Amino acid sequence: MFLRTVKVTSSSGTVHEYVRVVTSVREQGKICQKVIANLGRRDTLQAILPQLQRLLQGERTTRIAN
């Protein structure tokens, strides 16, 4: 599994970058990449990165406010 970023242009012309978890699988003799999870917009993830790091390290986290 690995992370991939995808840039998507909205109808207003704004470009947003999204982060996905992707894996490679073999189907009918060919290697294909399948999306496991869409993690969301990169700028949003950067805002909560410290909280995500604490969560992954096993520390208790506080609730993330919207």
FENUR-V422036 format. One line per field, one symbol per residue. ss: DSSP state (H for helix, E for strand, - for the rest). phi: phi as a letter, one per 40 degrees, with the letter a starting at -180 (. if undefined). burial: # if it has 24 or more other ideal C-beta (glycine too) atoms within 12 Angstrom, else .. A space follows every 50 residues. Layout:
BEGIN
ss->???
phi->???
burial->???
END
This chain:
BEGIN
ss->-EEEEEEEE-----EEEEEEEEEEEEE--EEEEEEEEEEEEHHHHHH-HH HHHHHH----------
phi->.acbbbcbccccgcbbbbbbcbbbbbbfgbcbbbccacchcccccccbdd cccccccgccbccccc
burial->.................###.............................. ................
END
